[in-house]
Every structure is written in C-alpha cells, then in structure tokens.
C-alpha cells in the first residue's frame, strides 16, 4: 500500500508538471479482479493530498461504467 501511495504522489507531480489538475475529492480508485480477489482488499485505502480514498466497485469515466469484476 505504501508503494501505491507513492505512485499516487508521482502521478500528482506529473500532472502538475504538465499543467493538469486532479481533484482529490472526486478521485476514485477501482480494484479489478475476480470476486474472490477483490474481497481480499476490503480494508485497502489510498491517500491523495491528505484525502483518504477507499476502493469503489463501480466508477464512471467519460460516460463508460467500469465494474471491478468486468
């Protein structure tokens, strides 16, 4: 989990360098895998600029609904 939080900071830095903004309040993360695999990540959280994010099972991006189990 520490490495993923570090990766989130790298993504944030890259976005700032390229004049892109990330809204931490609207940022979600989705864990893809089988039901058995995703059930193991219930207590998994990421932090982005002090905003703790929990995994979601469904997210929408550019009008496309993404499901954790595809």
N, C-alpha and C positions, 0 to 999 in steps of 0.2 A: 504494500500500500504506500510506503514511503516513496518508492520509485515512481509510482503513478502521480503522486502529488508533485514530485519534482518535474515530471513530464508536463503537468498542467502549467507549472511556472514557466517552463521553456516555451510552451505554446503561447502563453500570455506575452512573454518577451518578444517572440517572433511577430505576433500581431501588432504590438506597439511599434516595433521597428518598421513594419510595413503599413503603418497608419490605419490599422483595422482595430475596431473596438469589440470587446467581449463584455456582455452584460452578465456579471456573475449571478444576478438574481434569476435570470432566465436560462442559465446554463444547466443542462441536464446531462446525466450520463446513463447509458444503457449497456448492460452486460449481455452479450449474445451467447447462447449455448442451449443445450438440452434442458428440460425442466429439472433434471437431477443436478446438473451443473449449476444452474442459476439459483437453485435452492440453497446452495452452499455459501452464497455471498450475501445473505440477509443482513449481516452486521458490517457491511462494507460501505465506507464513506470516503469521499474525496473533498479536499478543501481548495477553494479558489479565492484568493484575496480575502481570506477570513470568513468566507461564506461556505458552510459545510453543505455538501450535496450528497443525497442518498440516491441509490440507483432507482430508476423507474422501469416499469415493464413495457410501456408504450411511449413513443415520442413521435412528434410530427416535425418534419423538416421539408421545407419547400412544398408543402401540400402532400407529402408522402408519409403514410403512417408506418413506423418501424416497430416491430414487435420483438421482444427479447428472444422468443423461440422461433422466429422467422416462420 
